[in-house]
Amino acid sequence: MARAKKSASSRPQSLRIRWVRSAIGHPIHFRETIRGLGLHRLHETVVRPDTPAIRGMILKVRHLVEVTPETQS
């Protein structure tokens, strides 16, 4: 059965990413990904656009971060 594609308008425009678990003891590429997302300190929050590249980075370190959709007012 074919699945219907989600339209781009149903995705949030940006994502709020919060670093919640330390990267100590994790491989260097996890720490580099955290840094690439723009996070510098534990419990810091950044807002990034919802793009496939950002989604891929989040997927890589999903056990270290919390992600919530950014609400547009």
PQR file with spaces between the fields and no chain letter, atoms N, CA, C, O and H, PARSE charges and radii, in Angstrom:
ATOM       1  N    MET     1       0.837   -1.164    0.000 -0.4000 1.5000
ATOM       2  CA   MET     1       0.000    0.000    0.000 -0.0000 2.0000
ATOM       3  C    MET     1       0.890    1.238    0.000  0.5500 1.7000
ATOM       4  O    MET     1       1.822    1.336    0.798 -0.5500 1.4000
ATOM       5  N    ALA     2       0.610    2.163   -0.875 -0.4000 1.5000
ATOM       6  CA   ALA     2       1.407    3.381   -0.987 -0.0000 2.0000
ATOM       7  C    ALA     2       1.052    4.345    0.136  0.5500 1.7000
ATOM       8  O    ALA     2      -0.116    4.521    0.483 -0.5500 1.4000
ATOM       9  H    ALA     2      -0.147    2.084   -1.523  0.4000 1.0000
ATOM      10  N    ARG     3       2.084    4.962    0.694 -0.4000 1.5000
ATOM      11  CA   ARG     3       1.857    5.934    1.754 -0.0000 2.0000
ATOM      12  C    ARG     3       1.823    7.337    1.158  0.5500 1.7000
ATOM      13  O    ARG     3       2.585    7.661    0.247 -0.5500 1.4000
ATOM      14  H    ARG     3       3.033    4.819    0.412  0.4000 1.0000
ATOM      15  N    ALA     4       0.949    8.138    1.677 -0.4000 1.5000
ATOM      16  CA   ALA     4       0.857    9.515    1.207 -0.0000 2.0000
ATOM      17  C    ALA     4       2.014   10.319    1.771  0.5500 1.7000
ATOM      18  O    ALA     4       2.379   10.168    2.937 -0.5500 1.4000
ATOM      19  H    ALA     4       0.330    7.875    2.418  0.4000 1.0000
ATOM      20  N    LYS     5       2.585   11.169    0.938 -0.4000 1.5000
ATOM      21  CA   LYS     5       3.675   12.025    1.387 -0.0000 2.0000
ATOM      22  C    LYS     5       3.123   13.136    2.266  0.5500 1.7000
ATOM      23  O    LYS     5       2.037   13.663    2.026 -0.5500 1.4000
ATOM      24  H    LYS     5       2.289   11.291   -0.009  0.4000 1.0000
ATOM      25  N    LYS     6       3.889   13.475    3.277 -0.4000 1.5000
ATOM      26  CA   LYS     6       3.514   14.610    4.102 -0.0000 2.0000
ATOM      27  C    LYS     6       3.886   15.880    3.358  0.5500 1.7000
ATOM      28  O    LYS     6       4.947   15.963    2.739 -0.5500 1.4000
ATOM      29  H    LYS     6       4.771   13.046    3.472  0.4000 1.0000
ATOM      30  N    SER     7       3.025   16.844    3.421 -0.4000 1.5000
ATOM      31  CA   SER     7       3.343   18.101    2.766 -0.0000 2.0000
ATOM      32  C    SER     7       4.328   18.879    3.627  0.5500 1.7000
ATOM      33  O    SER     7       4.362   18.730    4.848 -0.5500 1.4000
ATOM      34  H    SER     7       2.163   16.777    3.923  0.4000 1.0000
ATOM      35  N    ALA     8       5.111   19.693    2.981 -0.4000 1.5000
ATOM      36  CA   ALA     8       6.119   20.482    3.688 -0.0000 2.0000
ATOM      37  C    ALA     8       5.468   21.462    4.657  0.5500 1.7000
ATOM      38  O    ALA     8       6.091   21.857    5.643 -0.5500 1.4000
ATOM      39  H    ALA     8       5.084   19.814    1.989  0.4000 1.0000
ATOM      40  N    SER     9       4.238   21.856    4.396 -0.4000 1.5000
ATOM      41  CA   SER     9       3.583   22.822    5.268 -0.0000 2.0000
ATOM      42  C    SER     9       3.161   22.203    6.599  0.5500 1.7000
ATOM      43  O    SER     9       2.910   22.938    7.554 -0.5500 1.4000
ATOM      44  H    SER     9       3.732   21.535    3.595  0.4000 1.0000
ATOM      45  N    SER    10       3.075   20.876    6.693 -0.4000 1.5000
ATOM      46  CA   SER    10       2.676   20.241    7.944 -0.0000 2.0000
ATOM      47  C    SER    10       3.830   20.170    8.933  0.5500 1.7000
ATOM      48  O    SER    10       3.606   19.931   10.120 -0.5500 1.4000
ATOM      49  H    SER    10       3.279   20.279    5.917  0.4000 1.0000
ATOM      50  N    ARG    11       5.084   20.375    8.460 -0.4000 1.5000
ATOM      51  CA   ARG    11       6.242   20.357    9.349 -0.0000 2.0000
ATOM      52  C    ARG    11       6.440   21.727    9.973  0.5500 1.7000
ATOM      53  O    ARG    11       6.155   22.747    9.346 -0.5500 1.4000
ATOM      54  H    ARG    11       5.266   20.569    7.496  0.4000 1.0000
ATOM      55  N    PRO    12       6.931   21.753   11.214 -0.5600 1.5000
ATOM      56  CA   PRO    12       7.203   23.068   11.804  0.2800 2.0000
ATOM      57  C    PRO    12       8.343   23.771   11.063  0.5500 1.7000
ATOM      58  O    PRO    12       9.197   23.110   10.473 -0.5500 1.4000
ATOM      59  N    GLN    13       8.360   25.084   11.089 -0.4000 1.5000
ATOM      60  CA   GLN    13       9.381   25.858   10.388 -0.0000 2.0000
ATOM      61  C    GLN    13      10.722   25.776   11.085  0.5500 1.7000
ATOM      62  O    GLN    13      11.763   25.841   10.432 -0.5500 1.4000
ATOM      63  H    GLN    13       7.666   25.621   11.568  0.4000 1.0000
ATOM      64  N    SER    14      10.714   25.632   12.420 -0.4000 1.5000
ATOM      65  CA   SER    14      11.966   25.551   13.161 -0.0000 2.0000
ATOM      66  C    SER    14      11.803   24.619   14.356  0.5500 1.7000
ATOM      67  O    SER    14      10.691   24.305   14.781 -0.5500 1.4000
ATOM      68  H    SER    14       9.868   25.580   12.950  0.4000 1.0000
ATOM      69  N    LEU    15      12.937   24.190   14.879 -0.4000 1.5000
ATOM      70  CA   LEU    15      12.952   23.247   15.996 -0.0000 2.0000
ATOM      71  C    LEU    15      13.727   23.858   17.152  0.5500 1.7000
ATOM      72  O    LEU    15      14.748   24.518   16.955 -0.5500 1.4000
ATOM      73  H    LEU    15      13.840   24.445   14.533  0.4000 1.0000
ATOM      74  N    ARG    16      13.230   23.630   18.354 -0.4000 1.5000
ATOM      75  CA   ARG    16      13.927   24.055   19.569 -0.0000 2.0000
ATOM      76  C    ARG    16      14.680   22.830   20.086  0.5500 1.7000
ATOM      77  O    ARG    16      14.067   21.819   20.429 -0.5500 1.4000
ATOM      78  H    ARG    16      12.401   23.094   18.514  0.4000 1.0000
ATOM      79  N    ILE    17      16.006   22.923   20.141 -0.4000 1.5000
ATOM      80  CA   ILE    17      16.864   21.797   20.520 -0.0000 2.0000
ATOM      81  C    ILE    17      17.528   22.134   21.847  0.5500 1.7000
ATOM      82  O    ILE    17      18.162   23.180   21.984 -0.5500 1.4000
ATOM      83  H    ILE    17      16.504   23.744   19.863  0.4000 1.0000
ATOM      84  N    ARG    18      17.380   21.241   22.828 -0.4000 1.5000
ATOM      85  CA   ARG    18      17.956   21.451   24.160 -0.0000 2.0000
ATOM      86  C    ARG    18      18.898   20.301   24.473  0.5500 1.7000
ATOM      87  O    ARG    18      18.519   19.135   24.357 -0.5500 1.4000
ATOM      88  H    ARG    18      16.865   20.392   22.717  0.4000 1.0000
ATOM      89  N    TRP    19      20.118   20.621   24.867 -0.4000 1.5000
ATOM      90  CA   TRP    19      21.124   19.615   25.216 -0.0000 2.0000
ATOM      91  C    TRP    19      20.881   19.203   26.660  0.5500 1.7000
ATOM      92  O    TRP    19      21.021   20.025   27.566 -0.5500 1.4000
ATOM      93  H    TRP    19      20.426   21.568   24.960  0.4000 1.0000
ATOM      94  N    VAL    20      20.515   17.922   26.894 -0.4000 1.5000
ATOM      95  CA   VAL    20      20.119   17.480   28.229 -0.0000 2.0000
ATOM      96  C    VAL    20      21.037   16.433   28.850  0.5500 1.7000
ATOM      97  O    VAL    20      21.000   16.248   30.066 -0.5500 1.4000
ATOM      98  H    VAL    20      20.401   17.254   26.159  0.4000 1.0000
ATOM      99  N    ARG    21      21.859   15.740   28.060 -0.4000 1.5000
ATOM     100  CA   ARG    21      22.756   14.725   28.606 -0.0000 2.0000
ATOM     101  C    ARG    21      24.173   14.988   28.138  0.5500 1.7000
ATOM     102  O    ARG    21      24.402   15.379   26.994 -0.5500 1.4000
ATOM     103  H    ARG    21      21.889   15.890   27.072  0.4000 1.0000
ATOM     104  N    SER    22      25.111   14.770   29.029 -0.4000 1.5000
ATOM     105  CA   SER    22      26.506   15.037   28.734 -0.0000 2.0000
ATOM     106  C    SER    22      27.042   14.112   27.642  0.5500 1.7000
ATOM     107  O    SER    22      26.591   12.977   27.492 -0.5500 1.4000
ATOM     108  H    SER    22      24.925   14.453   29.959  0.4000 1.0000
ATOM     109  N    ALA    23      28.002   14.617   26.891 -0.4000 1.5000
ATOM     110  CA   ALA    23      28.642   13.826   25.837 -0.0000 2.0000
ATOM     111  C    ALA    23      29.929   13.169   26.332  0.5500 1.7000
ATOM     112  O    ALA    23      30.639   12.528   25.557 -0.5500 1.4000
ATOM     113  H    ALA    23      28.368   15.540   27.013  0.4000 1.0000
ATOM     114  N    ILE    24      30.230   13.325   27.614 -0.4000 1.5000
ATOM     115  CA   ILE    24      31.421   12.691   28.183 -0.0000 2.0000
ATOM     116  C    ILE    24      31.276   11.176   28.057  0.5500 1.7000
ATOM     117  O    ILE    24      30.238   10.613   28.405 -0.5500 1.4000
ATOM     118  H    ILE    24      29.653   13.845   28.244  0.4000 1.0000
ATOM     119  N    GLY    25      32.309   10.531   27.564 -0.4000 1.5000
ATOM     120  CA   GLY    25      32.287    9.082   27.404 -0.0000 2.0000
ATOM     121  C    GLY    25      31.684    8.614   26.088  0.5500 1.7000
ATOM     122  O    GLY    25      31.652    7.414   25.815 -0.5500 1.4000
ATOM     123  H    GLY    25      33.152   10.988   27.281  0.4000 1.0000
ATOM     124  N    HIS    26      31.209    9.541   25.272 -0.4000 1.5000
ATOM     125  CA   HIS    26      30.652    9.197   23.969 -0.0000 2.0000
ATOM     126  C    HIS    26      31.714    9.438   22.896  0.5500 1.7000
ATOM     127  O    HIS    26      32.655   10.201   23.115 -0.5500 1.4000
ATOM     128  H    HIS    26      31.236   10.516   25.494  0.4000 1.0000
ATOM     129  N    PRO    27      31.569    8.799   21.753 -0.5600 1.5000
ATOM     130  CA   PRO    27      32.545    8.985   20.671  0.2800 2.0000
ATOM     131  C    PRO    27      32.643   10.447   20.235  0.5500 1.7000
ATOM     132  O    PRO    27      31.701   11.223   20.395 -0.5500 1.4000
ATOM     133  N    ILE    28      33.788   10.796   19.689 -0.4000 1.5000
ATOM     134  CA   ILE    28      34.072   12.174   19.280 -0.0000 2.0000
ATOM     135  C    ILE    28      33.061   12.687   18.251  0.5500 1.7000
ATOM     136  O    ILE    28      32.738   13.875   18.254 -0.5500 1.4000
ATOM     137  H    ILE    28      34.552   10.165   19.559  0.4000 1.0000
ATOM     138  N    HIS    29      32.553   11.812   17.365 -0.4000 1.5000
ATOM     139  CA   HIS    29      31.618   12.306   16.352 -0.0000 2.0000
ATOM     140  C    HIS    29      30.293   12.743   16.967  0.5500 1.7000
ATOM     141  O    HIS    29      29.600   13.568   16.371 -0.5500 1.4000
ATOM     142  H    HIS    29      32.815   10.847   17.362  0.4000 1.0000
ATOM     143  N    PHE    30      29.913   12.225   18.135 -0.4000 1.5000
ATOM     144  CA   PHE    30      28.722   12.715   18.822 -0.0000 2.0000
ATOM     145  C    PHE    30      28.974   14.122   19.358  0.5500 1.7000
ATOM     146  O    PHE    30      28.116   14.998   19.251 -0.5500 1.4000
ATOM     147  H    PHE    30      30.477   11.556   18.619  0.4000 1.0000
ATOM     148  N    ARG    31      30.151   14.330   19.933 -0.4000 1.5000
ATOM     149  CA   ARG    31      30.495   15.653   20.468 -0.0000 2.0000
ATOM     150  C    ARG    31      30.586   16.683   19.341  0.5500 1.7000
ATOM     151  O    ARG    31      30.177   17.832   19.511 -0.5500 1.4000
ATOM     152  H    ARG    31      30.848   13.618   20.020  0.4000 1.0000
ATOM     153  N    GLU    32      31.119   16.273   18.202 -0.4000 1.5000
ATOM     154  CA   GLU    32      31.203   17.179   17.058 -0.0000 2.0000
ATOM     155  C    GLU    32      29.821   17.523   16.516  0.5500 1.7000
ATOM     156  O    GLU    32      29.595   18.646   16.064 -0.5500 1.4000
ATOM     157  H    GLU    32      31.451   15.340   18.064  0.4000 1.0000
ATOM     158  N    THR    33      28.903   16.576   16.556 -0.4000 1.5000
ATOM     159  CA   THR    33      27.540   16.827   16.094 -0.0000 2.0000
ATOM     160  C    THR    33      26.828   17.802   17.025  0.5500 1.7000
ATOM     161  O    THR    33      26.124   18.701   16.566 -0.5500 1.4000
ATOM     162  H    THR    33      29.086   15.664   16.923  0.4000 1.0000
ATOM     163  N    ILE    34      27.011   17.625   18.334 -0.4000 1.5000
ATOM     164  CA   ILE    34      26.436   18.557   19.304 -0.0000 2.0000
ATOM     165  C    ILE    34      26.949   19.969   19.031  0.5500 1.7000
ATOM     166  O    ILE    34      26.180   20.930   19.041 -0.5500 1.4000
ATOM     167  H    ILE    34      27.583   16.895   18.706  0.4000 1.0000
ATOM     168  N    ARG    35      28.246   20.084   18.790 -0.4000 1.5000
ATOM     169  CA   ARG    35      28.860   21.379   18.495 -0.0000 2.0000
ATOM     170  C    ARG    35      28.329   21.938   17.171  0.5500 1.7000
ATOM     171  O    ARG    35      28.101   23.141   17.049 -0.5500 1.4000
ATOM     172  H    ARG    35      28.870   19.304   18.783  0.4000 1.0000
ATOM     173  N    GLY    36      28.135   21.063   16.188 -0.4000 1.5000
ATOM     174  CA   GLY    36      27.612   21.480   14.890 -0.0000 2.0000
ATOM     175  C    GLY    36      26.191   22.000   14.961  0.5500 1.7000
ATOM     176  O    GLY    36      25.789   22.825   14.140 -0.5500 1.4000
ATOM     177  H    GLY    36      28.320   20.086   16.287  0.4000 1.0000
ATOM     178  N    LEU    37      25.426   21.526   15.935 -0.4000 1.5000
ATOM     179  CA   LEU    37      24.072   22.038   16.139 -0.0000 2.0000
ATOM     180  C    LEU    37      24.090   23.415   16.795  0.5500 1.7000
ATOM     181  O    LEU    37      23.058   24.081   16.876 -0.5500 1.4000
ATOM     182  H    LEU    37      25.753   20.856   16.601  0.4000 1.0000
ATOM     183  N    GLY    38      25.260   23.839   17.261 -0.4000 1.5000
ATOM     184  CA   GLY    38      25.381   25.156   17.872 -0.0000 2.0000
ATOM     185  C    GLY    38      25.272   25.130   19.382  0.5500 1.7000
ATOM     186  O    GLY    38      25.116   26.177   20.011 -0.5500 1.4000
ATOM     187  H    GLY    38      26.098   23.297   17.196  0.4000 1.0000
ATOM     188  N    LEU    39      25.352   23.958   19.967 -0.4000 1.5000
ATOM     189  CA   LEU    39      25.257   23.830   21.415 -0.0000 2.0000
ATOM     190  C    LEU    39      26.655   23.870   22.020  0.5500 1.7000
ATOM     191  O    LEU    39      27.568   23.204   21.532 -0.5500 1.4000
ATOM     192  H    LEU    39      25.479   23.108   19.456  0.4000 1.0000
ATOM     193  N    HIS    40      26.818   24.647   23.078 -0.4000 1.5000
ATOM     194  CA   HIS    40      28.114   24.787   23.729 -0.0000 2.0000
ATOM     195  C    HIS    40      28.108   24.292   25.164  0.5500 1.7000
ATOM     196  O    HIS    40      29.107   23.748   25.636 -0.5500 1.4000
ATOM     197  H    HIS    40      26.076   25.188   23.475  0.4000 1.0000
ATOM     198  N    ARG    41      27.004   24.471   25.860 -0.4000 1.5000
ATOM     199  CA   ARG    41      26.913   24.096   27.270 -0.0000 2.0000
ATOM     200  C    ARG    41      25.697   23.203   27.506  0.5500 1.7000
ATOM     201  O    ARG    41      24.688   23.289   26.806 -0.5500 1.4000
ATOM     202  H    ARG    41      26.192   24.912   25.477  0.4000 1.0000
ATOM     203  N    LEU    42      25.825   22.361   28.496 -0.4000 1.5000
ATOM     204  CA   LEU    42      24.722   21.493   28.889 -0.0000 2.0000
ATOM     205  C    LEU    42      23.528   22.344   29.312  0.5500 1.7000
ATOM     206  O    LEU    42      23.701   23.381   29.953 -0.5500 1.4000
ATOM     207  H    LEU    42      26.645   22.291   29.065  0.4000 1.0000
ATOM     208  N    HIS    43      22.330   21.916   28.961 -0.4000 1.5000
ATOM     209  CA   HIS    43      21.051   22.584   29.236 -0.0000 2.0000
ATOM     210  C    HIS    43      20.870   23.873   28.435  0.5500 1.7000
ATOM     211  O    HIS    43      19.993   24.679   28.745 -0.5500 1.4000
ATOM     212  H    HIS    43      22.190   21.073   28.441  0.4000 1.0000
ATOM     213  N    GLU    44      21.690   24.066   27.416 -0.4000 1.5000
ATOM     214  CA   GLU    44      21.527   25.206   26.512 -0.0000 2.0000
ATOM     215  C    GLU    44      20.465   24.855   25.475  0.5500 1.7000
ATOM     216  O    GLU    44      20.316   23.692   25.101 -0.5500 1.4000
ATOM     217  H    GLU    44      22.402   23.411   27.164  0.4000 1.0000
ATOM     218  N    THR    45      19.738   25.855   25.019 -0.4000 1.5000
ATOM     219  CA   THR    45      18.696   25.671   24.008 -0.0000 2.0000
ATOM     220  C    THR    45      19.011   26.548   22.807  0.5500 1.7000
ATOM     221  O    THR    45      19.381   27.712   22.954 -0.5500 1.4000
ATOM     222  H    THR    45      19.859   26.800   25.323  0.4000 1.0000
ATOM     223  N    VAL    46      18.860   25.973   21.609 -0.4000 1.5000
ATOM     224  CA   VAL    46      19.022   26.723   20.370 -0.0000 2.0000
ATOM     225  C    VAL    46      17.811   26.473   19.482  0.5500 1.7000
ATOM     226  O    VAL    46      17.119   25.466   19.633 -0.5500 1.4000
ATOM     227  H    VAL    46      18.559   25.027   21.490  0.4000 1.0000
ATOM     228  N    VAL    47      17.561   27.379   18.568 -0.4000 1.5000
ATOM     229  CA   VAL    47      16.487   27.218   17.589 -0.0000 2.0000
ATOM     230  C    VAL    47      17.141   27.085   16.225  0.5500 1.7000
ATOM     231  O    VAL    47      17.930   27.940   15.824 -0.5500 1.4000
ATOM     232  H    VAL    47      18.123   28.197   18.446  0.4000 1.0000
ATOM     233  N    ARG    48      16.817   26.018   15.513 -0.4000 1.5000
ATOM     234  CA   ARG    48      17.385   25.751   14.197 -0.0000 2.0000
ATOM     235  C    ARG    48      16.244   25.510   13.207  0.5500 1.7000
ATOM     236  O    ARG    48      15.169   25.057   13.603 -0.5500 1.4000
ATOM     237  H    ARG    48      16.176   25.323   15.839  0.4000 1.0000
ATOM     238  N    PRO    49      16.466   25.806   11.934 -0.5600 1.5000
ATOM     239  CA   PRO    49      15.429   25.530   10.921  0.2800 2.0000
ATOM     240  C    PRO    49      15.207   24.028   10.777  0.5500 1.7000
ATOM     241  O    PRO    49      16.117   23.228   10.992 -0.5500 1.4000
ATOM     242  N    ASP    50      13.998   23.667   10.414 -0.4000 1.5000
ATOM     243  CA   ASP    50      13.648   22.259   10.246 -0.0000 2.0000
ATOM     244  C    ASP    50      14.032   21.818    8.833  0.5500 1.7000
ATOM     245  O    ASP    50      13.223   21.886    7.908 -0.5500 1.4000
ATOM     246  H    ASP    50      13.259   24.317   10.239  0.4000 1.0000
ATOM     247  N    THR    51      15.279   21.364    8.682 -0.4000 1.5000
ATOM     248  CA   THR    51      15.773   20.891    7.392 -0.0000 2.0000
ATOM     249  C    THR    51      16.206   19.437    7.527  0.5500 1.7000
ATOM     250  O    THR    51      16.429   18.963    8.641 -0.5500 1.4000
ATOM     251  H    THR    51      15.936   21.308    9.433  0.4000 1.0000
ATOM     252  N    PRO    52      16.328   18.722    6.414 -0.5600 1.5000
ATOM     253  CA   PRO    52      16.790   17.331    6.483  0.2800 2.0000
ATOM     254  C    PRO    52      18.174   17.195    7.116  0.5500 1.7000
ATOM     255  O    PRO    52      18.435   16.207    7.802 -0.5500 1.4000
ATOM     256  N    ALA    53      19.060   18.157    6.905 -0.4000 1.5000
ATOM     257  CA   ALA    53      20.397   18.091    7.495 -0.0000 2.0000
ATOM     258  C    ALA    53      20.328   18.183    9.016  0.5500 1.7000
ATOM     259  O    ALA    53      20.990   17.415    9.715 -0.5500 1.4000
ATOM     260  H    ALA    53      18.848   18.960    6.348  0.4000 1.0000
ATOM     261  N    ILE    54      19.538   19.111    9.528 -0.4000 1.5000
ATOM     262  CA   ILE    54      19.380   19.268   10.975 -0.0000 2.0000
ATOM     263  C    ILE    54      18.698   18.041   11.558  0.5500 1.7000
ATOM     264  O    ILE    54      19.089   17.562   12.622 -0.5500 1.4000
ATOM     265  H    ILE    54      19.001   19.735    8.960  0.4000 1.0000
ATOM     266  N    ARG    55      17.674   17.524   10.869 -0.4000 1.5000
ATOM     267  CA   ARG    55      16.995   16.309   11.334 -0.0000 2.0000
ATOM     268  C    ARG    55      17.973   15.142   11.439  0.5500 1.7000
ATOM     269  O    ARG    55      17.898   14.356   12.383 -0.5500 1.4000
ATOM     270  H    ARG    55      17.356   17.913   10.004  0.4000 1.0000
ATOM     271  N    GLY    56      18.889   15.022   10.476 -0.4000 1.5000
ATOM     272  CA   GLY    56      19.887   13.959   10.502 -0.0000 2.0000
ATOM     273  C    GLY    56      20.847   14.106   11.666  0.5500 1.7000
ATOM     274  O    GLY    56      21.225   13.114   12.291 -0.5500 1.4000
ATOM     275  H    GLY    56      18.950   15.660    9.709  0.4000 1.0000
ATOM     276  N    MET    57      21.244   15.330   11.962 -0.4000 1.5000
ATOM     277  CA   MET    57      22.127   15.578   13.100 -0.0000 2.0000
ATOM     278  C    MET    57      21.422   15.235   14.410  0.5500 1.7000
ATOM     279  O    MET    57      22.019   14.637   15.306 -0.5500 1.4000
ATOM     280  H    MET    57      20.938   16.136   11.455  0.4000 1.0000
ATOM     281  N    ILE    58      20.157   15.614   14.516 -0.4000 1.5000
ATOM     282  CA   ILE    58      19.378   15.304   15.714 -0.0000 2.0000
ATOM     283  C    ILE    58      19.228   13.795   15.873  0.5500 1.7000
ATOM     284  O    ILE    58      19.334   13.275   16.983 -0.5500 1.4000
ATOM     285  H    ILE    58      19.672   16.099   13.788  0.4000 1.0000
ATOM     286  N    LEU    59      18.987   13.102   14.789 -0.4000 1.5000
ATOM     287  CA   LEU    59      18.834   11.650   14.838 -0.0000 2.0000
ATOM     288  C    LEU    59      20.100   10.980   15.370  0.5500 1.7000
ATOM     289  O    LEU    59      20.026    9.977   16.080 -0.5500 1.4000
ATOM     290  H    LEU    59      18.900   13.524   13.887  0.4000 1.0000
ATOM     291  N    LYS    60      21.238   11.527   15.030 -0.4000 1.5000
ATOM     292  CA   LYS    60      22.515   10.963   15.455 -0.0000 2.0000
ATOM     293  C    LYS    60      22.729   11.084   16.969  0.5500 1.7000
ATOM     294  O    LYS    60      23.303   10.193   17.595 -0.5500 1.4000
ATOM     295  H    LYS    60      21.298   12.342   14.453  0.4000 1.0000
ATOM     296  N    VAL    61      22.266   12.185   17.544 -0.4000 1.5000
ATOM     297  CA   VAL    61      22.470   12.418   18.977 -0.0000 2.0000
ATOM     298  C    VAL    61      21.141   12.499   19.734  0.5500 1.7000
ATOM     299  O    VAL    61      21.037   13.215   20.730 -0.5500 1.4000
ATOM     300  H    VAL    61      21.799   12.909   17.036  0.4000 1.0000
ATOM     301  N    ARG    62      20.144   11.781   19.273 -0.4000 1.5000
ATOM     302  CA   ARG    62      18.806   11.866   19.847 -0.0000 2.0000
ATOM     303  C    ARG    62      18.755   11.472   21.321  0.5500 1.7000
ATOM     304  O    ARG    62      17.834   11.877   22.031 -0.5500 1.4000
ATOM     305  H    ARG    62      20.228   11.199   18.464  0.4000 1.0000
ATOM     306  N    HIS    63      19.720   10.698   21.791 -0.4000 1.5000
ATOM     307  CA   HIS    63      19.748   10.295   23.196 -0.0000 2.0000
ATOM     308  C    HIS    63      20.380   11.365   24.087  0.5500 1.7000
ATOM     309  O    HIS    63      20.383   11.223   25.310 -0.5500 1.4000
ATOM     310  H    HIS    63      20.468   10.370   21.215  0.4000 1.0000
ATOM     311  N    LEU    64      20.914   12.431   23.492 -0.4000 1.5000
ATOM     312  CA   LEU    64      21.562   13.498   24.252 -0.0000 2.0000
ATOM     313  C    LEU    64      20.767   14.808   24.245  0.5500 1.7000
ATOM     314  O    LEU    64      21.060   15.717   25.022 -0.5500 1.4000
ATOM     315  H    LEU    64      20.912   12.546   22.499  0.4000 1.0000
ATOM     316  N    VAL    65      19.770   14.903   23.376 -0.4000 1.5000
ATOM     317  CA   VAL    65      19.034   16.167   23.226 -0.0000 2.0000
ATOM     318  C    VAL    65      17.529   15.947   23.337  0.5500 1.7000
ATOM     319  O    VAL    65      17.034   14.831   23.179 -0.5500 1.4000
ATOM     320  H    VAL    65      19.532   14.165   22.745  0.4000 1.0000
ATOM     321  N    GLU    66      16.813   17.039   23.613 -0.4000 1.5000
ATOM     322  CA   GLU    66      15.347   17.063   23.543 -0.0000 2.0000
ATOM     323  C    GLU    66      14.973   18.015   22.416  0.5500 1.7000
ATOM     324  O    GLU    66      15.574   19.079   22.266 -0.5500 1.4000
ATOM     325  H    GLU    66      17.216   17.946   23.742  0.4000 1.0000
ATOM     326  N    VAL    67      13.983   17.629   21.629 -0.4000 1.5000
ATOM     327  CA   VAL    67      13.574   18.450   20.492 -0.0000 2.0000
ATOM     328  C    VAL    67      12.080   18.728   20.592  0.5500 1.7000
ATOM     329  O    VAL    67      11.279   17.817   20.802 -0.5500 1.4000
ATOM     330  H    VAL    67      13.495   16.764   21.750  0.4000 1.0000
ATOM     331  N    THR    68      11.720   19.987   20.440 -0.4000 1.5000
ATOM     332  CA   THR    68      10.319   20.382   20.400 -0.0000 2.0000
ATOM     333  C    THR    68      10.126   21.340   19.232  0.5500 1.7000
ATOM     334  O    THR    68      11.034   22.104   18.906 -0.5500 1.4000
ATOM     335  H    THR    68      12.371   20.727   20.269  0.4000 1.0000
ATOM     336  N    PRO    69       8.960   21.310   18.602 -0.5600 1.5000
ATOM     337  CA   PRO    69       8.712   22.249   17.501  0.2800 2.0000
ATOM     338  C    PRO    69       8.609   23.668   18.035  0.5500 1.7000
ATOM     339  O    PRO    69       8.041   23.902   19.102 -0.5500 1.4000
ATOM     340  N    GLU    70       9.156   24.596   17.295 -0.4000 1.5000
ATOM     341  CA   GLU    70       9.086   26.020   17.651 -0.0000 2.0000
ATOM     342  C    GLU    70       7.757   26.551   17.175  0.5500 1.7000
ATOM     343  O    GLU    70       7.418   26.417   16.000 -0.5500 1.4000
ATOM     344  H    GLU    70       9.617   24.405   16.428  0.4000 1.0000
ATOM     345  N    THR    71       7.006   27.145   18.063 -0.4000 1.5000
ATOM     346  CA   THR    71       5.708   27.696   17.689 -0.0000 2.0000
ATOM     347  C    THR    71       5.885   29.106   17.151  0.5500 1.7000
ATOM     348  O    THR    71       6.566   29.935   17.755 -0.5500 1.4000
ATOM     349  H    THR    71       7.282   27.254   19.019  0.4000 1.0000
ATOM     350  N    GLN    72       5.270   29.362   16.020 -0.4000 1.5000
ATOM     351  CA   GLN    72       5.321   30.672   15.388 -0.0000 2.0000
ATOM     352  C    GLN    72       4.091   31.463   15.819  0.5500 1.7000
ATOM     353  O    GLN    72       2.975   30.946   15.753 -0.5500 1.4000
ATOM     354  H    GLN    72       4.717   28.689   15.530  0.4000 1.0000
ATOM     355  N    SER    73       4.272   32.685   16.250 -0.4000 1.5000
ATOM     356  CA   SER    73       3.132   33.515   16.697 -0.0000 2.0000
ATOM     357  C    SER    73       2.702   34.470   15.621  0.5500 1.7000
ATOM     358  O    SER    73       1.763   35.241   15.819 -0.5500 1.4000
ATOM     359  H    SER    73       5.178   33.105   16.303  0.4000 1.0000
